[in-house]
Amino acid sequence: MSKIRVLFVCIHNSARSQMAEGFLRHLAGDRFEVASAGIEPGALNPVVVQVMKERGIDISRHWAKGVEALVAAEGGFDYVITVCDESQAARCPVVPGPARRLHWGFDDPSSFEGSPEDRLVFTRRVRDRIEESLKEWLATF
């Protein structure tokens, strides 16, 4: 039986989509082939790496990938899940192919301001919402 192919997409592939990829690999990697990408690839957010380590998931070797190049190299996906916040949802790309499309809006940790502790707290909230959304989605299979 082949694995279900899932692509998480956001603007920079530096935070939300990386967390979603890490969680899905961790929670159900035996059933899914998972990737993440962005329309304007940036650099992996170090605060995101830190808060994922708190959950026992090491994404420090992940890197930001462009959605067009990834789709060209990897082919089609069964699911494309955009994780842009609502203010950026219109910028999330449409990935060609017959994939089922879902949108889960999460705030962008890159946009957080405040002290380093404030950014950690905010990023943890986003991480926890992503984990909760994935667990709810996985329960449907």
VEXDREN-2710 file (C-alpha; in Angstrom, 1 decimal):
% VEXDREN-2710
k/r/px/py/pz
1/MET/0.0/0.0/0.0
2/SER/1.4/3.4/-0.9
3/LYS/1.7/6.2/1.5
4/ILE/-0.6/9.2/1.4
5/ARG/1.4/12.2/0.0
6/VAL/0.9/15.5/1.8
7/LEU/2.4/18.9/1.1
8/PHE/2.2/21.7/3.6
9/VAL/2.5/25.2/2.1
10/CYS/3.0/28.7/3.5
11/ILE/4.7/31.9/2.4
12/HIS/8.4/31.4/3.5
13/ASN/8.5/27.7/4.5
14/SER/10.3/28.9/7.6
15/ALA/7.9/28.1/10.4
16/ARG/4.3/26.9/10.1
17/SER/4.7/24.5/7.2
18/GLN/8.0/23.2/8.8
19/MET/6.2/22.5/12.1
20/ALA/3.4/20.7/10.3
21/GLU/5.8/18.6/8.4
22/GLY/7.7/17.7/11.5
23/PHE/4.5/16.8/13.4
24/LEU/3.1/14.7/10.7
25/ARG/6.4/12.7/10.3
26/HIS/6.4/12.3/14.1
27/LEU/2.8/11.3/14.6
28/ALA/2.2/9.2/11.5
29/GLY/5.2/9.0/9.3
30/ASP/4.6/5.4/8.6
31/ARG/1.4/6.2/6.8
32/PHE/2.3/9.4/5.1
33/GLU/5.0/10.8/2.8
34/VAL/5.2/14.5/3.8
35/ALA/6.9/17.6/2.5
36/SER/6.7/21.4/3.0
37/ALA/7.4/24.4/0.8
38/GLY/6.8/28.1/0.4
39/ILE/6.3/30.6/-2.4
40/GLU/9.1/32.8/-1.2
41/PRO/11.5/30.4/0.6
42/GLY/13.3/32.0/3.6
43/ALA/15.5/30.7/6.4
44/LEU/14.3/28.2/9.0
45/ASN/13.1/30.1/12.0
46/PRO/15.4/29.2/15.0
47/VAL/12.6/29.8/17.5
48/VAL/10.5/27.3/15.7
49/VAL/13.4/24.8/15.9
50/GLN/13.6/25.4/19.6
51/VAL/9.9/24.9/20.3
52/MET/9.7/21.8/18.2
53/LYS/12.6/20.3/20.2
54/GLU/10.5/20.9/23.3
55/ARG/8.1/18.3/21.8
56/GLY/11.0/15.9/21.0
57/ILE/11.0/16.7/17.3
58/ASP/14.2/17.8/15.7
59/ILE/13.6/19.9/12.6
60/SER/17.1/21.5/12.7
61/ARG/18.1/19.8/9.5
62/HIS/15.1/21.0/7.5
63/TRP/15.5/23.8/5.0
64/ALA/13.2/26.1/3.2
65/LYS/12.1/24.9/-0.2
66/GLY/10.2/26.6/-3.1
67/VAL/6.8/25.1/-3.9
68/GLU/7.3/25.3/-7.7
69/ALA/10.6/23.4/-7.7
70/LEU/9.4/20.9/-5.1
71/VAL/6.2/20.1/-7.1
72/ALA/8.3/19.8/-10.3
73/ALA/10.7/17.4/-8.6
74/GLU/8.3/15.4/-6.5
75/GLY/5.2/15.3/-8.7
76/GLY/1.6/15.2/-7.4
77/PHE/0.3/15.1/-3.8
78/ASP/-2.9/13.6/-2.4
79/TYR/-3.3/16.6/0.0
80/VAL/-2.1/20.1/-0.2
81/ILE/-2.6/21.9/3.1
82/THR/-2.0/25.6/3.2
83/VAL/-1.1/27.0/6.6
84/CYS/-0.9/30.7/5.9
85/ASP/-2.6/33.1/8.2
86/GLU/-5.9/34.6/7.0
87/SER/-4.3/37.9/6.0
88/GLN/-1.9/36.0/3.7
89/ALA/-4.3/33.2/2.5
90/ALA/-4.7/34.9/-0.9
91/ARG/-1.0/34.7/-1.5
92/CYS/-0.8/31.0/-0.8
93/PRO/-0.2/29.3/-4.1
94/VAL/-2.5/27.0/-5.9
95/VAL/-0.6/23.7/-6.5
96/PRO/-1.6/22.0/-9.7
97/GLY/-2.9/18.5/-9.7
98/PRO/-5.8/16.5/-8.3
99/ALA/-4.9/17.0/-4.7
100/ARG/-7.5/17.6/-2.0
101/ARG/-6.9/21.1/-0.8
102/LEU/-7.3/22.2/2.8
103/HIS/-6.6/25.5/4.5
104/TRP/-5.6/25.8/8.1
105/GLY/-4.9/29.4/9.0
106/PHE/-2.2/30.0/11.6
107/ASP/-0.4/33.2/12.7
108/ASP/3.1/33.6/11.3
109/PRO/5.8/33.3/14.0
110/SER/8.1/35.5/11.9
111/SER/5.7/38.4/12.4
112/PHE/5.8/38.3/16.2
113/GLU/7.3/41.2/18.1
114/GLY/8.3/41.6/21.6
115/SER/10.9/40.1/23.9
116/PRO/12.5/36.7/23.1
117/GLU/10.3/35.2/25.8
118/ASP/7.2/36.8/24.2
119/ARG/8.2/35.3/20.8
120/LEU/8.7/31.9/22.4
121/VAL/5.2/32.0/24.1
122/PHE/3.6/33.1/20.8
123/THR/5.4/30.4/18.8
124/ARG/4.5/27.7/21.3
125/ARG/0.8/28.7/20.9
126/VAL/1.0/28.3/17.1
127/ARG/2.9/25.0/17.5
128/ASP/0.2/23.7/19.8
129/ARG/-2.6/24.7/17.4
130/ILE/-0.8/23.0/14.5
131/GLU/-0.4/19.8/16.6
132/GLU/-4.0/19.9/17.6
133/SER/-5.2/20.4/14.0
134/LEU/-3.0/17.5/12.8
135/LYS/-4.3/15.2/15.5
136/GLU/-7.9/16.0/14.6
137/TRP/-7.2/15.5/10.9
138/LEU/-5.4/12.2/11.5
139/ALA/-8.4/10.9/13.5
140/THR/-10.4/11.1/10.2
141/PHE/-8.3/8.3/8.6
END
